[in-house]
Amino acid sequence: MRSLPEPRYPLLVALPGGRVQHAARLIGGGPAVNTLCRKRGTPTGDGDGLPYCAGCRNRPNPISQQSHL
């Protein structure tokens, strides 16, 4: 049986001073993250209630590109 790779962008985060939420992954062991729209920083929360980042929305999400074999 083939196992699936770990998702690259499983987190939704808000970055300091931001007004949107981003799709992100931890850098190393964290707490810093790298977002799908290529921003970096330490999250201030999950961004719940904030609009989704247009840059993250317009880039293809690697999770949706994975084969579920």
C-alpha positions in Angstrom: 0.0 0.0 0.0 1.3 3.4 -0.9 1.2 6.2 1.7 0.3 9.7 0.9 2.8 12.5 1.4 2.3 14.9 4.3 0.2 17.9 3.1 2.3 20.9 2.4 -0.1 23.7 3.3 -2.5 22.3 6.0 -2.7 25.5 8.2 -4.7 28.6 8.0 -3.0 31.5 9.7 -3.0 35.3 10.2 0.3 37.1 10.1 1.2 40.2 12.2 -0.4 43.3 10.8 -2.3 41.4 8.3 -6.0 41.6 7.5 -6.4 38.2 5.7 -5.8 34.6 6.4 -3.2 32.5 4.5 -2.7 28.9 3.7 0.6 28.0 5.4 3.1 25.3 6.5 5.5 25.3 9.3 9.1 26.0 8.6 11.2 23.3 10.3 9.6 22.6 13.7 7.8 26.0 13.7 6.5 28.4 15.0 7.5 30.4 11.8 5.4 29.6 8.7 5.8 29.9 5.0 2.5 30.8 3.1 1.3 29.7 -0.2 1.7 33.3 -1.5 5.3 33.2 -0.3 5.2 35.3 2.8 7.0 34.2 6.0 6.4 35.1 9.6 5.2 33.9 13.0 1.4 33.6 13.0 -0.7 35.7 15.4 -3.7 33.3 15.1 -5.7 31.3 12.7 -7.3 34.2 10.9 -10.8 32.9 11.6 -13.3 35.5 10.4 -10.8 37.2 8.0 -11.1 37.1 4.3 -8.9 34.6 2.4 -5.7 36.0 0.9 -6.1 36.7 -2.8 -2.5 35.5 -3.4 -3.1 32.2 -1.7 -6.4 31.8 -3.4 -4.9 32.4 -6.9 -2.0 29.9 -6.5 -2.6 26.2 -7.0 -2.7 24.4 -3.7 -0.4 21.3 -3.7 -3.0 19.5 -1.5 -5.6 19.6 -4.3 -3.0 18.4 -6.8 -2.2 15.2 -5.0 -3.3 11.9 -6.2 -5.3 9.9 -3.6 -4.1 6.4 -4.6 
